[in-house]
Amino acid sequence: MTSDALPGTADPTTLSACQDMAAEFRRRAALHVTADVALLDACAELGELAGAYLKQSGYAPSAGAKGVAGAPPSDRVRAEFGDALFALLSFADAAGLDAEAEFLDTMNRYEARFAGAGSAAGSGGRSGAGTGERRG
């Protein structure tokens, strides 16, 4: 993450600071959104990110984490990622979630789930955020 803060904002070195920056921007721009509208916006932005990434890859099978033949993400992919992140942070804010606390909680769950699992993630088991597991 870069340390290029916007004028009049905190240094965005934490997810909480980024969430606060997004909330402050929405306040200044009079963009008042409810959680349901923010969630729909986040879904739309994720779709746009997927479209940009697929277009960059030529709709080819996955080329791995480095993109197509090691090419860096395009400007369009980067922009759509930023839009999706802003939308997710806006949803978190509207829903009363602390994005950083939720992320850290998720990382702790993943660490516990995969501790000592060795290569379990590559053995066909489900991994990642889409496991359907709910916090209890």
N, C-alpha and C positions, 0 to 999 in steps of 0.2 A: 504494500500500500504506500502511496506517496504521502508526503507530508504537506502537500500544497493545499493549505486551508483557504477557503473562500473569504473574501473581505468581511470582517465583522463576525467570524465564526471561530469556534474552537478548532484546534488541530484534530483532524479526524483519525486519531490513532486507536480508537476503540469502536466497537460496534454500537455501543451506547451513544458515543459522540456522534456517530453517523446518523443514528435514529433521531437524536436531538436536532441535528442540522436539517434533516428532511422535514421534521415537524415545524421548525422555524421558517423554512422556505414556504411550506404550505400556509402558515399563518400570515406571512408577508404577502403572499400571492392570493390570499383569501380563498384558498382551496380547502374547503371544509368537506371532508368525506366521512361517511360511515364505514364501519368495518366491512359490511357486505359489499359496498361499492369498491372499497380498497382491495378486497379479495378478488373480485371480478377483474379489476384492473391488473392485479398481479398475475392472474391466470393469462390474461391477454398479452401481457409483456413477456411472459415465459414462452408463449406461442410464437411471438415475434422473434425471440432469441433463438428458438429452435429452427424457425424458418431461415434466419440469417446464417446459422451454423450449417444447416443442410445445403443452402445455396453455395456457401464457401466450399463445402466438401464435394460439390457436384453430385450430391445425393448418393455418394458412394458408400459402401460399408464403412463402418467406423475405422478411422485411421489411428486411433489411440488418443491419449491425452494431449499430445502435441499438435493435434489437428492433422490436416492433410499433408502428408509427406514432410512433416516437421515444420510446416508453415505456421507462423504466429497467427493468432486470431486477427481477422480483418477489423478495420475501423468500425464497420457495421456491427460485427459480433460484439466488440467492446462496448459500443453505444447501447446496444440492446441489453447487454448484461447489466450495465449501469441503470437503465430504465427498470429492469426487472428487480434489481436490488432496491432501488428507490421505492418501487411499488410494494415490495415485501415489507420494507421498513415502515411504510405508511400504513399498511395493514396492521402491523404489530402495534403501532401507536394507537390507531383507531380502536383496536380490540383490547387495549390495556395490557399488552404484553411487553416485557422487557426483552428485546431481541438478543442482547448479549447474554443475559442470564439463561434464556432458553437454549441458545447455542451451546453455552458451556455445560448445561445440564445434559444436552444431547451428546456432547463429546464424552462426558463422564460415562453415560450409558453405553456408548459404543466401545470405549476403552474396557469397561467391565465385561461386555458381551464377547469381545474378541481377545481378552487377556488369556494367554496360554492356548489359544485356539490354533496357533501355528498357521497352516495354510487352509484353514476352514473356509475362509472367504473365497478361495479359488476352487472349492470342492463342489460347487453347484448350489450351495446354500445361499439364501437371500442375504444381501447386505445393503447398506445405504439407508437413506431416509425413507424409502418407500416400503418399509417392512410392515407397515400397518400396525406396529406396536404402539400402544397408548401408554402414556405415563400413568402410573397408579399409585 
